[in-house]
Amino acid sequence: MQFLKRFGYYSVGLIFGSLVVLFIWKGKNVSFDYGMDARTLKTIRIRKRLFSDNVKQVFENSKVDTATVTAILKHADVDFGKSKAQLKPCAEYFITGKDSLKHIDLYVIRCDSTTTIKKITIN
């Protein structure tokens, strides 16, 4: 009987603690970017974004715009096989959109303070 009593107290405490943490974090803009893709995309998103002339031409000639690029950078896959993440001073990444943006690829150069969208490919 002791075990069931202790397990009951533990369960009540766990549920109460989880609700408190959920309530506190619900109002804050907290993100848990622990995966390689998530960390890379977050560092690209938070830096000042620049666009090459090639990308500006794509903006004018297609339905792709800066909002589409922002959406891709929030939900995308980074292809580390095609990327040059160890390149100094600026790493280069090949990013593919997900779901409805799967047909759009970005080639991004990430430096210390800026991110340059170098090329957009629409498949």
C-alpha positions in Angstrom: 0.0 0.0 0.0 2.9 2.3 0.7 4.0 2.1 -3.0 0.6 3.1 -4.3 0.4 6.0 -1.9 3.8 7.3 -2.9 3.0 6.8 -6.6 -0.2 8.8 -6.2 1.7 11.7 -4.5 4.3 11.6 -7.3 1.7 11.6 -10.0 -0.2 14.6 -8.5 3.0 16.5 -8.1 4.1 15.8 -11.6 0.8 16.9 -13.1 0.7 20.0 -11.0 4.3 20.9 -11.9 3.7 20.3 -15.6 0.6 22.6 -15.5 2.6 25.4 -13.7 5.4 25.2 -16.3 2.9 25.1 -19.2 1.1 28.2 -17.7 4.4 30.1 -17.3 5.8 29.3 -20.7 2.5 29.8 -22.6 2.7 33.6 -22.5 6.4 33.8 -23.5 8.0 33.4 -26.9 10.0 30.3 -26.0 11.5 28.0 -28.6 13.4 24.7 -28.2 15.8 24.6 -31.1 18.0 21.7 -30.3 18.3 19.9 -33.7 20.9 20.7 -36.2 18.3 22.0 -38.8 16.5 24.1 -36.1 19.6 25.7 -34.8 20.9 26.5 -38.3 17.6 28.0 -39.5 17.2 30.0 -36.3 20.7 31.6 -36.7 19.8 32.4 -40.3 16.5 33.9 -39.4 17.8 36.2 -36.6 20.6 37.8 -38.7 20.1 40.8 -41.0 18.8 39.4 -44.3 20.2 40.5 -47.6 19.2 39.4 -51.1 21.4 39.0 -54.2 20.5 40.5 -57.5 19.6 37.0 -58.8 17.1 36.6 -56.0 15.6 40.1 -56.6 15.0 39.1 -60.2 13.2 35.9 -59.1 11.0 38.1 -56.9 10.0 40.2 -59.8 9.4 37.2 -62.2 7.6 34.7 -60.0 5.2 34.4 -57.2 8.0 34.0 -54.7 8.5 37.0 -52.3 10.2 37.7 -49.0 7.2 36.3 -47.1 7.7 33.0 -48.9 11.4 33.0 -48.0 10.5 33.7 -44.3 8.1 30.8 -44.3 10.7 28.5 -45.8 13.2 29.6 -43.2 10.7 28.7 -40.4 9.9 25.2 -41.7 12.6 23.7 -43.9 15.2 21.0 -44.2 18.9 21.9 -44.4 20.7 19.6 -46.7 24.1 19.3 -45.0 25.4 17.1 -47.8 25.1 19.9 -50.3 26.1 22.6 -47.7 29.5 23.9 -46.8 28.9 24.5 -43.1 32.6 24.6 -42.1 33.6 27.2 -44.7 35.2 30.2 -43.2 34.4 33.1 -42.7 30.9 32.5 -44.1 29.1 29.2 -44.1 27.0 28.2 -47.0 23.7 26.2 -46.7 21.4 24.5 -49.1 17.8 24.7 -47.8 14.7 22.9 -49.1 11.2 24.0 -48.2 8.6 21.6 -46.7 5.1 20.7 -47.6 3.6 23.2 -50.1 7.0 24.9 -50.5 8.8 21.7 -51.3 9.5 22.9 -54.8 11.6 25.9 -53.7 15.3 25.6 -52.7 17.4 28.4 -51.2 21.2 28.8 -51.3 22.1 30.9 -48.2 25.4 32.4 -47.1 25.5 32.9 -43.4 28.2 35.3 -42.0 28.7 36.7 -38.5 26.1 39.5 -38.7 24.3 39.0 -42.0 22.6 36.3 -44.0 22.6 36.6 -47.8 20.0 34.7 -49.8 22.3 34.0 -52.8 20.1 31.9 -55.1 16.5 30.6 -55.3 15.6 27.6 -57.4 12.0 26.8 -58.2 11.6 23.2 -59.4 
